[in-house]
Amino acid sequence: MSSMTDVVFLLLIFFMIASTLAKQLNTIEVKLPKAEGKSENRNTAVITLTNSGQYFLNEKPVNKNSLEREMIAAQKNTAAPSIVLRAEKQVALEAVVYAMNIANKNGIKVVLAVETPTR
């Protein structure tokens, strides 16, 4: 009976660790455009643009007018500031350029997130 308890305890620890490592970068569901490469950096801020015109910074809804202030605050203590920009397929180019312009104006590197095609 003691060995059975040990096995259950080890399985519990295994699944607790596995569930923490399996945490996804974002929980906001967007349909990303397809591309051949994949870039992911979990130390950066993430800006998500949705088809409905909403802006999210690290899963937190942000007003378009306060996006620059929030973006700078999120990168304040970062040596090499960078953001991952996630935009759905049908997002207006104007919204993507707006977010990229803010980043470029403040010296923040922009990485575009795309979905890799399945083969």
C-alpha angles and dihedrals in degrees: 000000000000093000090051089056090050092052093049091048092051091048090051091052091046094053093045091055094042093051091052093050092047092060109131126232093240138009097198106104113228131159105237124203115255124253138161097247136058128214124185131162118171093196094068133082115257123221115194123194118195132201089248091063097255122144122211127188111197091340092308116117111244130191114241091237093054096042094100094050092047093046092052091047091051091053097040099111098033121114094207106024115210139156135203110227114207116185128171118242096257098045112127113258088231091066092050092048090047092056093042091049091054090050094047092047090056097042095253118147114233124214117188115220116221135173116247113232118249115239 
